[in-house]
Amino acid sequence: MSRRAIAVLFAGLAVATSLASAVEPQRYASELGTLRLEEVAVGLENPWSLAFLPDQKRLLVTERPGRLRLVGLDGSLSALLAGVPEVYDRGQGGLLDVQLSPEFQRDRLVYLSYAEAGEDGLAGTTVGRGRLSDDHSRLEDFQVIFRQQPRLSNGAHFGSRLVFDHDGNLFVALGENNQRATAQDLDKLQGKLVRIRPDGEVPPDNPFVGRSGVRPEIWSYGHRNQQGAALNPWSGALWTHEHGPRGGDEINIPQPGKNYGWPLATHGINYSLLPIPEAKGEAVEGTEPPLHVWKKSPAISGMAFYDAERFAAWQHNLFIGALSAQALIRLQLDGDRVVHEERLLAELGERIRDVRLGPDGYLYLLTDAADGRLLRLGLEP
């Protein structure tokens, strides 16, 4: 029996466990006031993403080794949910994003993205959906609706984030599997933002529908490793961000059919300190410049716009987690322009994998560690 199967067996026999922390809230200085950080739950193994249930008291949280849990705002952790697909748990691969159906109150569908191996051992990003059982113990009738083709990853650059737009289409932000040139190949799904219907069908108004030799799922291309995506609540447009190589992390507002440059245009270099072989410069004709770029990579992950009423000082700000920089990045916006940046929570010394706006107006953060945490962040009155 595999290590994962044993873990599932024992977790399935376990009763829901409360791991609510007795740690007192921590306070940190920021430009907009005193931050108040609370530990909500502990004991999560490399948590990757979260989604609030409609009751606003529980969240679904993915753990990269291939586990899905319910986490209560009281700190309780459920037993592992059954019905989760087998994942490729290697390198950056595993169970990744989680998103509820826009019609969840009616259909109870939960969408997951994850790394999946092919017959040759190479992997790619897959998206599927299953119905959350009435007792919240399992995903029922899980079905794959999308596979990244071809599969080319040995454990790197899967992306991925899932976002539904206001028309009910599903965006899937993908990585290029660390195969640079494929981000420019329109017959492949590496380094692409794709747009599909909730059942995996291709919308007829996608930009490349009907074009010979081009994957019709593609919305935009020339992306490296997208690990953040969110709808701008004021414009309704999708924003994404992606890891550069050594330098060159960037934010984009992907437009249909446009080329966002990688690896032809980049602000970064190889980890070896040598230039990217295919690169022609920071700006290349026929490619779109990034909305915002970091010359030194924070290794960004997760993205949340702030449009709640609870903390007026955070209105029209964008929050992004940072892995190597071990911080939460606050970007002040003026329309679609980034006009100011502040690094928060650097004192924690923890990698921030995901950040989401909760229904209570607080920010919820996941720390990426073998003993990861769910944190709640707000401003002192």
C-alpha positions in Angstrom: 0.0 0.0 0.0 1.4 3.4 -1.0 2.3 6.1 1.6 -0.5 8.3 0.3 -3.1 5.4 0.6 -2.0 4.7 4.2 -2.3 8.4 5.0 -5.8 8.5 3.5 -6.8 5.4 5.4 -5.8 6.6 8.8 -7.1 10.1 8.2 -10.4 8.7 7.1 -10.7 6.8 10.3 -9.9 9.8 12.4 -12.5 12.1 13.8 -12.3 15.8 12.9 -9.5 17.3 15.0 -9.4 20.7 16.5 -6.0 22.4 16.2 -7.1 25.9 17.2 -4.1 27.8 18.3 -3.8 29.4 21.7 -1.2 31.8 20.3 -2.0 35.4 21.0 -2.5 37.7 18.0 0.7 39.3 16.8 1.0 43.0 15.8 3.2 44.5 13.2 3.7 48.1 11.9 2.7 49.1 8.5 2.3 52.3 6.5 -1.5 52.2 6.9 -1.7 51.3 10.6 -1.0 48.4 13.0 -1.5 45.0 11.5 -3.2 42.3 13.6 -2.2 38.8 12.6 -4.1 35.8 14.1 -3.2 32.1 13.7 -6.4 30.3 12.7 -5.2 26.8 12.1 -2.0 24.8 12.1 -0.9 21.3 11.0 -1.3 21.7 7.2 1.3 20.1 5.0 2.3 22.5 2.3 -1.1 24.1 1.9 -1.6 25.6 -1.6 -5.0 27.2 -1.9 -8.3 27.9 -0.1 -11.9 28.5 -0.9 -14.6 29.6 1.6 -17.8 27.7 1.8 -21.1 29.6 1.7 -21.6 29.2 5.4 -18.6 31.5 5.8 -17.4 29.4 8.8 -15.4 26.8 6.9 -12.9 26.6 4.1 -11.7 24.0 1.7 -7.9 23.9 1.8 -5.6 21.9 -0.6 -2.4 20.3 0.6 0.2 19.8 -2.2 0.9 16.1 -1.4 -2.7 15.4 -2.6 -5.0 16.1 0.3 -8.2 18.2 0.6 -9.5 19.2 4.0 -12.2 21.3 5.6 -10.8 23.9 7.9 -13.0 25.7 10.4 -12.5 29.3 11.5 -12.3 27.8 15.0 -9.1 26.0 13.9 -10.7 22.5 13.4 -9.3 20.3 10.7 -11.5 17.6 9.1 -10.4 14.2 8.2 -9.1 14.0 4.6 -11.9 14.2 2.1 -12.3 11.1 -0.1 -12.7 11.2 -3.8 -9.7 13.4 -4.5 -7.8 12.3 -7.6 -4.3 10.8 -7.5 -1.7 13.5 -8.0 1.9 13.7 -9.3 3.6 14.6 -6.0 7.0 15.6 -7.2 8.9 18.9 -7.2 6.4 21.7 -7.6 3.7 19.2 -8.5 0.8 18.0 -6.4 -2.7 19.2 -5.6 -2.9 22.9 -6.4 -5.8 25.2 -6.7 -9.4 24.9 -5.5 -12.4 26.9 -6.7 -16.1 26.6 -6.0 -18.6 26.6 -8.9 -20.4 29.9 -9.3 -23.6 27.8 -8.8 -22.2 26.0 -5.8 -25.4 26.5 -3.7 -27.3 24.6 -6.4 -24.7 22.1 -7.8 -22.2 21.8 -5.0 -19.4 21.4 -7.6 -15.7 21.8 -6.4 -13.0 22.4 -9.1 -9.4 21.2 -8.5 -6.3 21.8 -10.5 -3.4 19.3 -9.9 -0.3 17.8 -11.5 -1.0 14.5 -13.2 1.5 12.1 -14.7 1.2 10.5 -18.1 2.2 7.0 -19.2 5.8 8.2 -20.0 6.2 9.6 -16.5 6.1 13.2 -17.6 3.4 15.4 -16.0 1.1 18.3 -16.8 -1.7 20.3 -15.2 -5.1 18.8 -15.0 -8.5 20.3 -13.9 -11.4 18.3 -12.7 -14.6 18.7 -10.7 -16.6 16.7 -8.2 -19.7 17.2 -6.1 -19.1 17.9 -2.4 -21.2 15.3 -0.5 -24.0 16.5 1.8 -22.0 15.4 4.8 -18.8 17.2 3.5 -16.8 14.0 3.7 -16.0 13.4 0.0 -16.0 14.6 -3.6 -18.5 12.5 -5.6 -18.4 11.6 -9.3 -15.1 13.4 -9.9 -14.5 14.0 -13.6 -11.6 15.5 -15.5 -12.6 18.4 -17.7 -9.2 19.7 -18.9 -5.7 18.3 -19.5 -2.6 20.3 -20.4 -1.3 18.7 -23.6 1.3 17.5 -24.2 2.6 16.6 -20.8 6.2 17.8 -20.5 7.1 18.5 -16.9 9.6 16.6 -14.8 8.3 18.4 -11.7 8.4 22.1 -12.5 6.2 25.0 -13.6 2.6 23.7 -13.4 1.0 27.0 -12.6 -1.8 27.1 -11.8 -4.8 29.1 -10.7 -8.5 28.8 -11.5 -10.8 31.8 -11.9 -14.4 32.0 -13.1 -15.4 35.2 -14.9 -18.7 37.0 -14.8 -20.0 35.0 -17.8 -19.3 31.7 -16.1 -16.2 30.8 -18.2 -13.3 29.2 -16.4 -9.8 30.6 -16.8 -6.9 28.2 -16.1 -3.5 29.9 -15.7 -0.7 27.4 -16.7 3.1 27.1 -16.5 5.3 26.1 -19.3 6.7 23.0 -17.5 10.2 24.5 -17.6 10.2 24.1 -21.3 10.8 27.7 -22.4 10.2 27.6 -26.1 6.8 25.9 -25.8 5.3 29.1 -24.3 5.4 30.4 -27.9 4.0 27.2 -29.5 0.3 27.6 -30.2 -0.2 23.8 -30.8 0.8 23.2 -27.1 -0.8 24.3 -23.8 2.4 25.1 -22.0 2.8 28.7 -20.9 -0.8 29.6 -21.7 -3.8 31.1 -20.2 -6.8 29.0 -21.3 -10.5 29.7 -21.2 -13.0 26.9 -21.1 -16.7 26.4 -20.1 -17.4 24.8 -16.7 -17.8 21.4 -18.4 -14.5 21.8 -20.3 -16.0 22.7 -23.6 -14.3 25.6 -25.6 -16.3 28.9 -25.8 -16.9 29.7 -29.5 -15.6 33.2 -29.1 -12.1 32.2 -27.9 -9.5 34.0 -30.0 -8.1 31.0 -31.8 -11.2 29.0 -32.5 -11.2 27.6 -36.0 -7.5 28.3 -36.7 -5.7 25.3 -38.0 -2.8 23.9 -35.8 -3.8 26.1 -32.8 -5.3 24.8 -29.5 -8.7 26.5 -29.3 -8.6 26.7 -25.5 -5.9 29.3 -25.6 -6.8 32.9 -24.5 -3.2 34.3 -24.3 0.3 32.9 -24.5 4.0 33.6 -23.8 3.6 33.1 -20.0 6.2 31.4 -17.8 4.8 30.1 -14.6 1.5 31.7 -13.5 0.8 31.3 -9.8 -1.7 34.1 -9.3 -5.0 35.1 -10.9 -8.0 37.1 -9.8 -10.8 39.2 -11.3 -10.5 42.9 -10.7 -13.7 43.8 -8.9 -13.9 47.3 -10.3 -13.2 46.5 -14.0 -14.2 42.8 -14.2 -10.9 42.1 -16.0 -8.7 39.1 -15.2 -5.3 39.9 -13.8 -2.6 37.3 -13.6 1.0 37.1 -12.4 3.9 34.8 -13.1 7.3 33.9 -11.9 10.2 35.2 -14.0 13.5 33.3 -14.0 16.2 35.1 -11.9 14.4 38.4 -11.9 11.4 39.5 -14.0 8.3 38.4 -12.0 5.4 40.3 -13.6 1.7 41.1 -13.5 -0.4 41.1 -16.7 -4.0 41.8 -17.7 -4.1 39.2 -20.4 -6.0 40.2 -23.6 -7.4 37.6 -26.0 -4.9 36.3 -28.6 -2.0 38.4 -27.2 1.6 37.3 -26.7 3.1 38.1 -23.3 6.7 37.5 -24.4 8.3 34.6 -22.6 11.0 33.6 -23.4 11.6 36.1 -26.1 11.0 39.1 -23.8 12.0 39.0 -20.2 13.4 41.2 -17.5 15.3 38.2 -16.0 18.3 36.0 -16.6 19.0 32.3 -16.0 19.7 31.0 -12.5 23.2 30.4 -13.8 23.6 34.2 -14.2 23.8 33.7 -18.0 21.2 35.3 -20.4 18.1 33.4 -21.4 19.1 31.8 -24.7 15.9 32.8 -26.6 15.6 36.3 -25.1 15.8 39.3 -27.4 15.4 42.0 -24.8 13.1 43.3 -22.2 10.7 44.7 -24.8 10.2 42.8 -28.1 8.0 43.8 -31.0 4.8 41.7 -31.2 4.8 41.0 -27.5 2.9 42.8 -24.7 4.8 44.6 -21.9 3.9 43.6 -18.3 1.7 45.9 -16.3 4.2 45.7 -13.4 7.5 43.9 -13.1 10.0 43.2 -10.3 13.6 43.2 -11.4 14.4 41.1 -8.3 12.0 38.2 -8.1 9.9 37.9 -4.9 8.6 34.6 -6.2 5.0 35.7 -6.2 2.1 33.4 -5.4 -1.6 34.0 -4.8 -3.5 37.3 -5.5 -6.4 39.1 -3.8 -8.0 42.5 -4.6 -9.3 44.3 -1.6 -12.8 45.8 -2.0 -14.4 45.0 1.4 -15.8 47.7 3.7 -14.1 46.6 6.9 -10.7 48.2 6.3 -11.1 51.4 4.3 -7.4 52.1 4.2 -6.9 48.9 2.1 -9.5 49.8 -0.6 -8.1 49.7 -4.1 -5.1 47.7 -3.0 -3.9 44.4 -4.4 -2.3 41.8 -2.1 0.2 39.2 -3.4 2.0 36.4 -1.5 5.8 36.1 -1.8 7.7 32.8 -1.4 11.4 33.7 -1.6 10.8 37.2 -0.3 8.8 35.7 2.6 6.4 38.6 2.7 2.9 39.8 1.8 3.2 42.5 -0.9 0.7 45.3 -0.9 0.3 47.2 -4.1 -1.7 50.5 -4.2 -3.6 50.9 -7.4 -4.8 53.9 -9.3 -7.1 52.4 -11.9 -4.9 49.8 -13.6 -1.7 51.4 -12.5 0.5 50.3 -9.6 1.5 53.5 -7.8 3.1 52.2 -4.6 4.4 49.0 -3.0 4.8 47.9 0.6 6.2 44.7 2.0 4.3 43.3 5.0 5.0 40.6 7.5 8.7 40.2 6.6 9.2 39.6 10.4 7.4 36.2 10.1 10.1 34.7 7.9 7.5 32.4 6.2 6.7 31.8 2.6 3.2 33.1 1.7 1.6 30.7 -0.8 -1.9 32.1 -1.1 -3.9 35.1 -0.1 -7.6 35.5 -0.3 -10.2 38.0 0.8 -12.6 36.5 3.3 -16.3 37.2 3.5 -15.6 39.0 6.8 -13.3 41.5 5.2 -10.1 40.0 6.6 -7.3 38.6 4.5 -6.6 34.9 4.8 -3.0 33.6 4.2 -1.6 30.2 3.7 2.1 29.6 4.6 4.0 27.2 2.5 5.7 24.7 4.9 5.6 21.1 5.9 3.7 22.4 9.0 1.8 25.2 7.3 -0.6 27.6 8.8 -3.8 29.4 8.0 -3.6 33.1 9.2 -6.0 35.9 9.4 -4.8 39.5 8.8 -6.5 42.8 9.5 -5.8 46.3 10.8 -6.2 47.4 14.4 -9.2 49.8 14.9 
